[in-house]
Amino acid sequence: MTSPVSSEPVGQPHFHYANGQLHAEQVALEPLARQLDTPLYVYSRAALQAAWTRYQDAIAGRDVLVCYGMKANSNLAVLAEFARLGSGFDIVSGGELARVLAAGGDPARIVFSGVGKKVWEIEAALTAGIKCFNAESDAELERLSAVATRTGQTARVSLRVNPDVDAQTHPYISTGLRDNKFGIAIERAREVYRHAVSLPGLEVVGLDCHIGSQIESVAPYLDALDKLLDLIDALETDGVQLHHLDLGGGLGIRYEDETALPPQALLDGVFERLQQRGRSHLQLVLEPGRSLVGNAGVLLTEVQYLKPTEARNFAIIDAAMNDLIRPALYQAWHGVLPVTPRQDEPAQTWDLVGPVCESGDWLARQRVLAIRQGDLLAIESAGAYAMAMACNYNSRNRPAEVMVDGADFHIIRRRETLEDQLRGESILP
Ligand SMILES: *Cc1c(COP(=O)(O)O)cnc(C)c1O
């Protein structure tokens, strides 16, 4: 047995019940969903701001650049909000660069991560004047040097090292172990730095790591930091002076009963360690994604059919794995809330499944809910790695997205149409 029939939203203080209805800030979600149709992503602007403020409070005026790990949620309105708050951005593609620029983000606050940067992406980032490339291999350094030299520019680079620490998270979102594709093994880092400083067109400015996602304790970060500080000491004897240290993202949020890792806890630990090691002058860069947006959104869905069977009770909803793939991909747990809780129906245990033709197409299992056909449900904690991972599998239009702001709401992405889906395809002549 799992969640109670109608609890308050867990970890999402900007979503709450009032007058028997779930609200985002002051907007009731039942009429919103009836007006705009479902599935529908709804975000809270105040929740985005509150998440940003938690970082700023922890930073307390020190030299820390927060670069939003925008792959978590790359909607233009979300990016524009963080740009307005002064955020930098951690990008992983040329497409993400274009989005940041379209949203009014400051190119001088962009760091570019990712193992597979193509030539056009490097050219575009150099032209934009980004802060730094987080280089992940010797071959990438060669390419960065070649493109920078050919275009008469300088590429500022950090090396992403793999500190071989276990972030104790799901294997698909753990990135700091030796057998991941990410980063340069820390044992090889000195040699690769020597190579980097010898290459034309490069300016070596930093050191970077990102050890995983949904990390719940400070310990793995401090393990990584110790290894990085040892490396910085060694590099100094090699004559390599670095300007910044990038600890990546990965701070965990509360989905069910996890303890969220507050930025304050991380930064207190990191500042203390930097002080002890005489490295307080280093600029710190963070790349949080999930912890800035994950609990700022819900996914609204309507129950299409109730299908009790001998083995299980299925509630077939109009949201599916193509809209929110985390349960299918990582067996992720998302809370489920009735939008308008009902008293006139006994609670039963339901599996919430979508219409997609895959047995893996489920969003929640074994949930105690009092529901009828046509009822609305809210899938909680759907602000990160949710719409950003949506696709058109089964030729389903991707959902619309709405940003609530106090008593107002704005459609920040209209629902996709069948015309949108067919655009660009053609039949053989
Ligand atoms: C995904 C990613 C992030 C953001 O991770 P979160 O767990 O969402 O904070 C930051 N940096 C890099 C390099 C990433 O790949």
The ligand as a Gaussian input file, in Angstrom:
#p B3LYP/6-31G(d) Opt

LIG

0 1
 C       22.364000      16.846000     -16.860000
 C       23.542000      17.658000     -16.500000
 C       23.430000      18.640000     -15.511000
 C       22.178000      18.859000     -14.698000
 O       21.976000      17.779000     -13.840000
 P       20.786000      17.813000     -12.727000
 O       20.863000      16.485000     -12.101000
 O       19.527000      18.027000     -13.461000
 O       21.102000      18.919000     -11.794000
 C       24.536000      19.405000     -15.255000
 N       25.708000      19.228000     -15.930000
 C       25.841000      18.290000     -16.891000
 C       27.119000      18.139000     -17.599000
 C       24.767000      17.465000     -17.205000
 O       24.911000      16.525000     -18.142000

